[in-house]
Amino acid sequence: MKGLNKLSKAADLLTGLRRTIQGAAADKNPESDPGNAVLDEALRRARAAQPPPVVWLLGKTQSGKTSIIRSLTGSPDAEIGNGFQSCTRTARLYDHPADAPVVRFLDTQGLGEVDYDPAEDLAFCESQAQLIIAVIKASDGLQGAVFDVLRAVRRRRPDWPVIVAQTCLHEVYPPGFEHVLPYPFDEPGWETRVPPDLARALLFQRDHLGSLAGSGPAIWVPVDLTLPEDDIRPADYGLDALWVAIQRASDSLKERLQDESGQSSPFSRAAHQQIVGYAMASAALGAVPLVDLAALPALQVKMLHKLGELAGVRWDKRRVAEFSALLGPGIAAGYGLRMAGRSAIKLIPVLGQTGGAAYGAATGAALTFALGKAARLYLDHAAQGRSVRAEDVRRVFDEALRRGRDLIKTIKTKGGP
């Protein structure tokens, strides 16, 4: 009898997608839902089950580490400190995205400060991270403390990738000079296209570090990440190059961070990272018997709200009805059947503890990924005041459903950078 009741609950999901989207997404804000604490706990457990890779930012005080973390979160409105937690006395860990992270940025107190012994922080960071971003100001030629750490880490971990971000380029510009566009530093001969003083400063730092031990790549990326009030355009100069460097340095991070469509707009990139994060959380929840019956739809609604926030589009009833209609009854029914099937199979003893869990994890992740990608397309058009064709939304959903399953398998196989 108890099993039948559970199956009945699963069967309710046959019509659940439309109800979920039309009701919960429009009328409730997951942030204020009393059940949100339960969902947050489920997300916390998902993070613990699948901790994301850690990128360690290393540099002197005021070298630009904070600006890089703020820019890499994907939203110009993101606030530093959102989702962070303390690690040691001075280190800070920033989850990105905050609710369902695909990567963690680890920041430490600036090297070279008086009365600061960094030994404890450095040992902790090295034990946690898989990739280093060394942050050095282009105008500061005294980077011995940072370079000594890089050399020591690479002697111990010769396969670790290292990215060196050379920041605050405008401080070396002559008066009235503006950024060179298009970004020249990924092409041969860039030295002749930038001010001579800047070229000398950047090359001096590269010569000073020299070759690192081991086989891991060392990638240099000049960036100038400023605030809008600084009135330096573009404010995110070199940010795309930094993303490319991170993706080159780590196959695992590339899968998590790069939009497979090739779109590089801030919304597409930020939305992709949110979708992957929630898909990974769905995979973690889907492996737990019965948990997904309540938690997975709630998690997907939370994802839709996050995507709406990124796009600047509110999920009011009109938007929900429109998106639901674009998805079509076929997708809604298919969603319900998959949900019912994956939940029912986990009720069967033995099979539900093995194959059922694996099936549920992959299916839950794929559904979340597909729903997110379809919503991303819809919201992108809605934000620009353009209509989108139903066949395009359904094609994106179908393609993402297949890709989502493969993506989660790939990420689990690679494990980390």
N, C-alpha and C positions, 0 to 999 in steps of 0.2 A: 504493500500500500504506500509505504514511504517512497519507494522507487517510482511508483506511478505518479505520485504528486510531483516529484522532481521532473519526470518526463513531461508532465502537463505544463510545468513552468517553462520547460524548454520549448514546447510547442507554441507557447504564447509568442515566442520570438519570431514565428512565421510572419506575423504582421508588425513586428516590433520596430523595424527600421523607420517606417513612416511615422509611427507614434513617437518614437524616440526623438526623431528630428523635429517633427511638427510641434511636439509638446515641450519636451525638456529643453531643447536648444533655444526655443523662442521665449518661453515663459520663465525659465529659471536661469539664474546666473550660478554656475557651479561654484563660484567662489563663496557664495552666501548660502548654499544648500547645506542643511544640517548633516546630510550624508556625506558631505565633502571630506570630513575628517576621516571617514572610513576609506574613501578613495585615496586620500593622501597617504594613509598608512599602507594601502595596497601598492601605491607608487613607490613608497619608501622601500618596501620589501622587494619590488621589482628592481630598484637601483642596487640593492644589496646583492640580489641574485646575479645581476649582470652589470657590474661596475664598469663605467665607460673608461676609455683610455685617458691618461693624464698628460697634459702638456705643461711643462715647467717653464715659467718665465723668470729669467735671471738677469740682473742688471744693477747698476748703481741707482741711488736715489734720484728721482726726477729724470730718469732716462727715457720715460715714455711707456713703461709697462702698463700703467693704468689706462692710458689712451688705447693701447692695443687690445686689452681685454674688453674695454667698452665697445670698440669698433667690431671686434670679432663676435660679439653676441648677436650681431645681425640686425639690430634695430637701433636707429639713432636716438631713440627715446629710452633705451635700456639704461638702467641705473646700476652703477657698480655697487656691489653689495647685495644685489638681489639673488637670493639663493645661496649665499656663501656660508661657509662654516669655518670655524677656527681649527687649525691642525696642530700647530705647536704654538709657542709663545708669540711668534711673529708671522708665521705663514698663514695664508688664507687660500681656501679652495672655492672656486666659482664653478657651479654646475651650469652647463649650457646645452639646451634650454633648461631653465630652472626646474620645471616639474618633471620632465622626462629627458634627462641629459643624454647626449650622444658623445660629449667630450667634457673633460674637466680642465680648467686652467688653474694652475698652482702658482701663486705669487708669494714672493718672500721679501723681507726687508732689504733695502738697498745695500749692496756691498760697499765696503770702504768707509762706512760711517765710524766715527769715533766711539769707543766704548761698546762696540757691537762685535761679538764673536759669532760668526755665522756658522760655525762648525756643526752645531746641532741641527739647524735648519737645512744645511746642505745635505747632511746625511739622510735626514727625513725625506727631502725632495727626491734625492737619487733613488731611494727605496720605493717611491711611489710612481715616478714618471716613466714614460716611454719615449718622450721627445722633448728636446730643449729648444726654447727660443731665447737666445741671448739678445738683450736689448741695449744698444749703445747709441749715444747721441753722436751725430756726425761731427759736431764741433768739439767733441771731447777726445783728445788724443791719448789720454791716460786711462787705458782700459786694462792695465795689467791684472787687477784683481779678478775681473770677469774672465779674461783669457786664461789665467792660471786654473780657474775652476773647470773651464771647458777642456783644457788639456788633460787635467787629472781624471775627469769623468770619462773621456774617450780612451784613456789608457786602461781603465777598468772595464769599460763597456764599449769595445771597439766598433760594434755594429750599430750603435745609436745614431740616428740622424740628428744633425744640429742645424738650426736656422739662425742666422745672425741678422737681426733687424736693425738697420742704421736709420735712426730717427731724427726728427726736427731738422730736416734739410734746409728749411727757410732761414734758419739762423746763420747759414753760411752763404746765403744769396747776397749779391750786391744790392744796394738800394734800388727799389722799383722793379726788381726782377720777379717774374712769376714762374710757376711750375712749368716745366717743359711737357707739352702734350703733343702727341700721345706719349704715355709713359715710356721712357727710352731705355730703362736699365736692363731689360731682358733681351736687348739686341746688341750685337757686337758694335764697337765704336761709340758706345754711349759717352765715353770720356770727353769726346769732342763736342757733345751736344749740351753739356751742362756747364755752369760757371767753372772756370779753372780752379778756384779755391775749393769748391765742393768736390771736384774730381780728385784733387790732391788729398783732401781729407779722407775720402772714402777709400782710396787706394792705399793710403798710409795705414789705415786700420786693418785692411786685408793683409798687407805685408807683415804687419806686426803680429798678427795671429799665426800666420804661416799655415803649413799643412798640419792637420790633426792626425793622430795615430788611428789606425783601424780602417775599416772599409766603409763605414757609414758615410752618407753624403753630408757635405757642408754647403749650405745654400745661403747666399747673401741677398738681402732684399732691402733696398732703400725705401723708406716710407715717410710720409709726413701727415700724421693724423691729428687734426685740429678741431676746435669747437666752432660752431657757426659764428659766434661773436668775435672770433679771431679774424674773420673776414679774409680768409685765405682760401682760394678756390682751386680745385675741389678740396673739400675738407677731409676726404678719405683717400688722399693721393697715395697710390701704391697698395691699397688694401686688397684689390683683386690679385695682385702679384703675391701678396702674403698668403692669401687663401690657396693659390696655385702651389706655392712652396710647401705648405702644410700637406696638401694632397699628394704632392710628389714624394714627400718624405715618408708618408705612411699610407700603405694600401688600405688598411683598416679604416683610417680616418677619411680617406677619399670616398669610400662607400657611404659613410655616415654624413659627410658634409657637402658633397657635390651633387647638384641637381642633375639627374641623368638626361634631362631634356637639353642641357647645354645652356639654359638661360642663366644669366648672371645678374639679374636685377636683385636688389636687396630683398624684395618681397619673396621672389622665387627661392632664393638661397635660404632665407630665414624659415620660410614655410617648409621647405624640404627637411631641414634639420628638426623642426618640430614634429613633422610626420614620422620621420625615422625614429625619433625618440619615443613617440607614443606607440609605434609599431613594435619596438623592442620591449616596451613595458607590457604590451598586449601579449607578446610571446611569453614573457615571464609569468603573467597572470594565467595564461592559457594552459600552462603546465600544471597548475594546481587544481585538482578536482573540484568542480562546482563553483569555484571562486568566480569564474568568468560569467556565470549566469546573471549576476548583478553588476559586477565590477566592470566588465568589458564594455557594455553599452554606455555606462556612465563615463568611462575613460574616453570613449570616442566622442561623446558629447562635449567633454572638457576640451578635447583637441579641436573640435569645430569652433568653439568659442575663442580659443587661442588664435586660430587662423583668421577668424573674423577681426580680432583685435589688430593683428599684424596688417591686414588689408584696410583697416579703418571702415569696415562694413559691419553693421549690427545685424544679428540674426533675428529680425523681427518676423512676424507671422507671414508677411508677404514674401520675404526672402526664403523662409523655410519652405513655403508652399511651392515657390518657383524652383528651388533646388531639388525638392522631392520629385516634382513633375519631370524635371530634366533627367533625373536618374531613371525614372520609369518603373512601372510595376514589376517588370521582369527582374530587374536588379534587386528590388526590395524583397521579392519572393525568394530569389536565390540566396540573398543574405540570410533570410530567416531559416531556410533549409540547411544552410551550412552551419548556422549557429545551433540549430536543433540537433543536427547530426553530430557535431563535435562535442556537444554537451552530453548527449545520450550515450555516446560510446564510452565516455569516462565513467558512466555508472556501472558498466559491466566489469565484474571482478577480474583481476589479472590483466585482461586486455586494457582496461581503463587505466591501470597503473603503469603501463608501458607504452604500447603503441598509441593508445588513446591520448595520453598526455602529449606525446610528440606531435600527433595529428592536431590536437587542439592548439598547441603553441604556434605551429606554423600557420594554421588556418586563421586564428585570431589576429596574428600579426599581418597576414596578407590582407584581410578584410579592413583592418585599420589603415593600412598603407593605401589601399585602393580608395577608401572613402575620403581620406585626406587629400589624395591627388585630385580626385574629382572636385572636391570642395575648393582646392587651390585654384583650379582652372575657373570655376564659377566666380569665386571672389575676386580674382584678378580682373575679370571682365566687369564685374559689378563695380569695383572701385574706380574703373575708368568710364563708367556709364555706358558700357557696351553690352549688347546681348551676346549670348553664346548658344550655339546649336546643341540640341539634345543629343544628336549622334556623336558630337565631339566629347561631351561629358561621359557618355556611355562607353565610347572607345577608350578614353583615358582610364575609366574605372576598370574595364576588362584587361587592358594592358598592365595596369598597376597591380591587379590581383595576381597575375602570373609573376611579375617582377618582385612583388613583396615577399612571396614565399622564398624565392631564390636569394633575395637580399639578406633575409634573416639567417638563412643557412650559411651564406658567405661570411657574415659578420661573426657568427658563432665559431666557424671554422678558423678564421684568422685570429680571433681572440683579442688582438691588440696590435699596435703598430709594429 
